[in-house]
Amino acid sequence: MEITLTRNEEFAAHIAAVSLALKNTDYWTSRDGVFTADESGLDIHEFIAQYAQSIGSEWAVAKALGKGFDPSLDKGKRIADVGDDFEVKWTWRDNGKMIIQEWDRITDRAILVVGKSPHYCIKGWLPIKEARNPQYRHASQANWWIPQDALRTMASL
C-alpha cells in the first residue's frame, strides 16, 4: 500500500523531529550537552532526518487507516504511534525486516513501513505478541527480525 505525504506534512514531520530532539536531550547528548552519535554513527543532522522519516512513516499509517495524527506528540513507548494500538516500524530499505524490540508493548500491533519521504509503502503487520516468536529472535541482538513474507496483509486488519 503506497502512501505519499504532502509537502506540508513533510515539513511538519521535520519540524516535529527537531522539536522532539530538543525536548529529549538525554536521548542524544552526553552529560556536557555535546551530541553523542549512537552505534550507527549518525551525526545530529542525520539523526533528526531519520527521526523525521520515522514520524513521516507513522503519518503514512495514520492516513492509510483514516486515523488522526499529531506529529508533535511525544509518544515514547507510553502510547501507540497510531490509534490505540499500532506500533509503526520504519526502514528505508525496501526489503527490510520488521524489527521488534523488547520494550515494544506486547498488546500492540506492529506495522512495517518502508521507503523515504514523501513516498512510503506499508508492507504488512503482525501482533507484537506473535512477532516475538523464537524463530525470529536475532542471534546476536535482543530483538526479533520478522521478514516481510511473514507479515499479514493490510487488507486483513
Helices and strands as residue ranges (DSSP letters): E 2-4, H 7-23, H 25-28, H 44-65, E 86-91, E 98-101, E 109-116, E 119-127, H 128-131, G 134-136, E 143-146, G 148-150, G 154-156
